[in-house]
Amino acid sequence: MLPWTRASRTPRARRTLAALLLAVTALVAAPTATANAATTQAAASSRGWNDYSCKPSAAHPRPVVLVHGTFGNSIDNWLVLAPYLVNRGYCVFSLDYGQLPGVPVFNGLGPIDKSAAQLDVFVDKVLGATGAPKADLVGHSQGGMMPNYYLKFLGGADKVNALVGIAPDNHGTTLLGLTRLLPYFPGIEDLLTTNTPALADQIAGSAFITKLNAGGDTVPGVRYTVIATRYDEVVTPYRTQYLSGPNVRNVLLQDLCPVDLSEHVAIGTIDRIAFHEVVNALDPAHATPTTCASVIG
């Protein structure tokens, strides 16, 4: 029996494979963008974020920068979380990064070290506009991992107070073992590296992941929170999301609410229980217990 035949019979593996196929199809088709940059900026501002006139308050003295995941963008990834934070008094900003030529809408595909450089520029822009000395970062998936490169290698630790990773692939991912099939398809790994470098960078054991985690997971002076879900079908095993080091808090969503069934996408885009924990991580001095009831908070 071929190794992928058995895997494809499990619902989780089928969902993951379907998601990958849809993503590849979208890249090949290179669909026309549904909105240009100016329109998406206006869409964000109309919902209260990416407002460069916003000045942080005494209660929330740092701007929050939202970092989308692979195939995401600065709007779609944050249609729930950004207003959730704005309504709680935060100045909130989001960026697009990792764009590839000829691929609209779907971002986070370029080399991750180059994406971290884009984050560096964006954080400087936000700090300049708000007058704050430091920012807090909240990222989903690749967006929770990529900032680690910024913190460790691009001087970001001097500009960042906290990093909150929602389902971050901090140590890479096996994609439920699907990446182990790469040797069965000669040339496919080179194609990924050429056309979608971020996918190759995120494979567990890649040169990027090895460099990222050499010398420890964290840097001094930054508080880290990782929020994971047991049902993650993309960053697997889910425990590889956790960080080790001082000033680290690793949280499993199901320890807070056992009946929460959110998987990799839902935890970062719609899960208000996870979002309550994000707020706790941003303002630990005023944290309140996160439970199943937090969904109505």
C-alpha positions in Angstrom: 0.0 0.0 0.0 1.3 3.4 -0.9 2.0 5.6 2.2 -0.5 8.3 1.2 -3.4 5.8 0.6 -3.9 5.0 4.2 -3.5 8.7 5.3 -6.1 9.9 2.9 -8.8 7.8 4.6 -8.7 9.9 7.8 -11.0 13.0 7.8 -8.3 15.2 9.2 -5.8 14.2 6.5 -8.4 14.6 3.8 -9.1 18.2 5.0 -5.4 19.0 5.1 -4.8 17.6 1.7 -7.9 19.4 0.3 -6.6 22.7 1.8 -3.2 22.3 0.2 -4.8 21.4 -3.2 -7.0 24.5 -3.0 -4.1 26.7 -2.1 -2.0 25.3 -5.0 -4.9 25.7 -7.4 -5.3 29.3 -6.3 -1.7 30.0 -6.9 -1.7 28.4 -10.4 -4.9 30.2 -11.4 -3.6 33.6 -10.0 -7.1 35.0 -9.6 -7.8 38.7 -10.0 -7.6 40.5 -6.7 -10.9 41.4 -5.3 -9.7 44.7 -3.9 -6.7 46.8 -4.5 -4.4 48.0 -1.7 -6.1 51.3 -1.2 -9.5 49.7 -0.9 -8.3 47.1 1.6 -6.6 49.8 3.6 -9.9 51.7 3.7 -11.8 48.6 4.7 -9.5 48.1 7.7 -9.7 51.8 8.7 -13.5 51.7 8.5 -13.5 48.9 11.0 -11.2 50.9 13.4 -7.8 49.4 12.7 -4.9 50.7 10.6 -5.8 54.1 11.8 -2.5 55.9 11.9 -4.1 58.8 14.0 -4.7 56.4 16.9 -2.7 57.2 20.0 -2.2 54.5 22.6 -3.9 55.1 25.9 -2.5 54.9 29.4 -4.4 51.6 29.8 -3.1 50.2 26.6 0.2 52.0 26.0 1.5 49.9 23.1 0.1 49.5 19.6 -0.8 45.9 18.5 0.6 44.7 15.2 -1.3 41.7 13.7 0.8 39.3 11.5 -1.3 37.1 9.2 -0.5 33.5 8.2 0.5 31.7 5.1 -2.0 32.4 2.2 -3.5 35.1 4.4 -3.6 38.9 4.1 -3.9 42.0 6.3 -7.7 42.1 6.2 -9.2 38.6 5.9 -7.1 37.1 8.7 -8.3 39.7 11.2 -12.0 40.5 10.4 -12.9 39.3 13.9 -9.8 39.8 16.1 -8.9 43.3 15.0 -12.3 44.8 15.9 -12.3 42.7 19.1 -9.1 44.5 20.1 -10.2 47.9 18.9 -13.4 47.7 20.9 -11.2 47.1 24.0 -9.2 50.3 23.5 -6.2 49.1 21.6 -4.5 50.8 18.6 -4.4 48.0 16.1 -2.4 47.6 12.8 -1.9 44.9 10.3 0.5 44.4 7.4 0.8 42.4 4.2 4.0 40.5 3.8 5.6 37.7 1.7 3.9 38.7 -1.6 4.9 36.9 -4.7 4.8 38.6 -8.2 1.6 37.7 -10.0 -0.1 36.2 -7.0 -2.7 38.6 -5.6 -4.6 38.3 -2.3 -2.6 35.3 -1.1 0.4 36.5 0.9 3.0 35.0 3.3 4.6 33.0 0.5 8.0 34.6 0.0 11.2 33.8 1.9 10.5 34.1 5.6 13.7 36.1 6.3 12.6 38.7 3.8 9.1 38.7 5.3 10.7 39.5 8.7 12.4 42.4 7.1 9.0 43.7 5.9 7.8 43.4 9.5 10.7 45.4 10.7 9.9 48.3 8.4 6.2 48.1 9.3 6.8 48.1 13.1 9.0 51.2 12.7 6.2 52.9 10.7 3.7 52.1 13.5 6.0 53.2 16.3 6.7 56.4 14.4 3.0 57.2 13.9 1.9 56.3 17.5 4.9 57.6 19.4 5.1 54.4 21.4 8.6 53.0 22.2 7.5 49.4 21.8 4.8 47.4 20.1 3.1 44.1 20.9 2.8 41.5 18.1 0.0 39.0 17.6 0.5 36.5 14.8 -1.4 33.5 13.4 0.4 30.4 12.0 3.5 31.6 10.1 2.6 35.0 11.5 3.2 33.7 15.0 6.6 32.2 14.1 8.1 34.6 11.6 8.4 37.5 14.1 10.9 35.3 16.0 13.3 35.9 13.2 12.7 39.6 13.5 13.3 39.5 17.2 16.5 37.3 17.0 18.2 38.6 13.9 16.9 42.0 13.0 16.9 43.9 16.3 13.2 43.5 16.9 13.7 42.7 20.6 14.4 46.4 21.3 11.1 47.4 19.8 8.7 44.6 21.0 7.3 44.0 24.4 5.3 40.8 23.7 4.8 38.2 21.0 1.5 36.2 21.0 1.5 33.3 18.6 -1.8 31.7 17.7 -1.1 28.2 16.3 2.5 29.2 15.4 4.8 26.7 13.6 7.7 27.6 15.8 9.6 24.4 15.1 8.2 23.8 11.7 5.6 21.3 10.7 5.2 17.9 9.1 1.7 18.8 7.8 0.4 15.5 9.2 3.3 13.7 7.6 2.5 15.0 4.1 5.9 16.6 3.8 7.5 13.2 4.3 6.1 12.4 0.8 8.5 14.9 -0.8 11.2 12.2 -1.6 8.5 10.3 -3.6 8.2 13.2 -6.0 11.6 14.2 -7.3 11.9 17.9 -7.9 8.8 18.9 -6.0 10.8 20.4 -3.1 12.9 22.5 -5.5 9.6 23.7 -7.1 8.3 24.8 -3.7 11.5 26.6 -2.9 11.4 28.4 -6.2 7.7 29.3 -6.4 6.6 29.3 -2.7 9.7 29.7 -0.6 7.7 30.1 2.7 6.3 26.6 2.4 9.7 25.1 2.1 11.0 27.3 4.9 8.3 26.0 7.3 9.1 22.3 6.9 10.4 20.9 10.1 14.2 20.5 9.8 14.5 23.1 7.0 17.6 25.3 7.0 15.4 28.3 8.0 13.8 26.5 11.0 17.2 25.2 12.1 18.7 28.7 12.0 15.7 30.2 13.7 15.8 27.9 16.7 19.6 27.6 17.1 20.7 29.0 20.5 17.3 28.8 22.1 13.7 29.7 21.3 13.5 33.1 22.8 15.4 36.3 23.4 15.7 38.4 26.6 13.3 41.2 27.3 10.3 39.8 25.3 7.2 38.1 26.8 6.0 35.1 24.8 2.6 33.5 24.7 1.7 30.5 22.5 -2.0 29.5 22.1 -2.5 26.1 20.6 -5.3 23.8 19.8 -5.3 20.0 20.1 -7.2 19.8 16.8 -4.6 21.6 14.7 -4.3 19.7 11.4 -1.6 21.9 9.9 1.1 22.5 12.5 1.6 19.0 13.8 2.3 17.7 16.3 0.6 20.6 18.1 3.1 20.5 21.0 5.9 21.6 18.6 4.3 25.0 18.7 5.3 25.5 22.3 8.4 27.6 23.2 10.9 27.0 25.9 12.6 29.7 27.9 12.0 32.5 30.4 8.9 34.7 30.1 7.1 32.0 28.1 3.5 30.9 28.6 2.2 27.9 26.5 -1.6 27.6 26.5 -3.7 24.7 25.1 -7.1 25.9 24.2 -8.8 22.7 25.4 -7.3 23.2 28.9 -9.4 26.5 29.0 -12.5 25.1 27.3 -12.6 21.3 26.8 -15.4 21.5 24.3 -13.7 24.0 22.0 -13.2 22.2 18.7 -11.3 24.9 16.8 -8.7 23.7 14.4 -5.8 25.6 12.8 -7.8 28.2 10.8 -10.6 28.8 13.3 -8.4 29.4 16.3 -6.8 32.4 14.6 -9.8 33.8 12.7 -13.0 33.4 14.7 -12.3 31.8 18.1 -13.3 34.3 20.8 -12.0 32.0 23.6 -8.6 32.2 22.0 -9.0 36.0 21.6 -9.8 36.4 25.3 -6.5 34.7 26.0 -4.8 37.1 23.5 -6.1 40.0 25.6 -4.8 38.4 28.7 -1.4 38.0 27.1 -1.4 41.7 26.0 -2.4 42.9 29.5 -1.4 40.3 32.0 -1.8 42.7 35.0 -5.6 42.7 34.3 -6.1 39.2 33.0 -9.3 37.4 33.8 -10.0 33.6 33.6 -10.5 32.3 30.2 -13.3 29.7 30.1 -16.0 28.4 27.7 -18.1 31.4 28.7 -15.5 33.8 27.3 -17.1 33.3 23.8 -19.8 35.7 24.9 -17.3 38.3 26.3 
